[in-house]
């Protein structure tokens, strides 16, 4: 984002942001008390942002024209626009791939390849891969949990453990996926490349996933080996997911990656007769429409953030944080705590990152926290909390597929992946582990980009 004008800090300027969070949180609590299903997602987040923006126009100093100019500049910020376009392309790819049978093919492939005696660990793997491929933990839980419930019944497995394995895999994949809205938000707010964030994140998430797998193999042994019905799959329908994952990690431009993925999935769907050219166009548009909430939220929050920043709110917050933050390590703890609180308040990990991202970026500049590291912290801790809060969409949906047998509180103690990820990331703040990529490719804070020719530097 453009550098804000040097103005006096003002705690009052943060009030519009607080209004947004409080309105969103209060609506969820009130609707929950009234028994509304998925209460924290019933009140549209963009409307809550609009309320905060209205408060900003009344509260902040300056003329209406000046404030409107600030708001529009925030909405039109380069990173905000890039983020919004990526959302649209990611939604289109995900929708087209699902419509041509990619999700079913991926799940059936996993069920075919994984031995039945390792069904619990296998569900974690299938869920993780599907979530990485589709960028949606919620979509993955919807696809995998009914299968998990059925297999638990057949094999005499602990139902809560099997469901927890599916949820854990979904959060693992969502945390790493290059087309997840959390990854998009984390990388764009920190101005880093997706492949760099992926590499940093993988060194933290992979150990947690491997330990979780070992625990699931040990404690998830079936009483009787389940007979999994023979399922069919078409490996070609899995290839678009692999194409997007591999090309993104290789560093290809994200717009090229996602556009290529849409074309690849569309071609597969047309070849196998899953849709026509007209229905393909409709599926692409449906993918755009499915991202409209997060698109509007990012756009409007960008405008609100600019107004709050120019009003001195972010500067005031940073001055207060300086009293508690003594260096890089405590700054990393602050970033992790900030996004965790935001997620607990909003029950939406993407919203939490959008709220915490601009502040995290300023903290990373001030205390020399590598932006790839701050992007990883934002995504990891929003993932941890989103996968643990009992009123989050992931656990509410997972519990709903058990026909009232499980509540979120039955599943939470067995969410080993989220718990292990939190421990590993916290340890990595104090102990220099899992940061080899950052050491080999240090960040140039002066120019806000990775250093060049680091291979020859000493």
ABEGO torsion letter per residue (X at the ends): XBBBBBBBBBAAAAAAAAAAAAAAAAAAAAAAAAGBBGAAAABBAAAAAAAAAAAAAAABBEBAAAAAAAAAAAAABAAAAAAAAAAAAAAAAAAAAAAAGAAAAAAAAAAAABBAAAAAAAAAAAAAAAAAAAGBAAAAAAAAAAAAAAAAAAAGBBAAAAAAAAAAAAAAAAAABAABAAAAAAAAAAGBBAAAAAAAAAAAAAAAAAAAAAAAAAAABBABBBBBBBBBBBAAAAAAAAAAAAAAAAGBBAAAAAAAAAAAAAAAAAAAGABBAAAAAAAAAAAAAAAAAAAAAAAAAAAAAAAAAAAGAAAAAAAAAAAABABAAAAAAAAAAAAAAAAAAAGBAAAAAAAAAAAAAAAAAAAGBBAAAAAAAAAAAAAAAAAABAABAAAAAAAAAAGGABBAAAAAAABAAAAAAAAAAAAAAABBBGAAAAAABBBBAAAGBBBBGAAABX
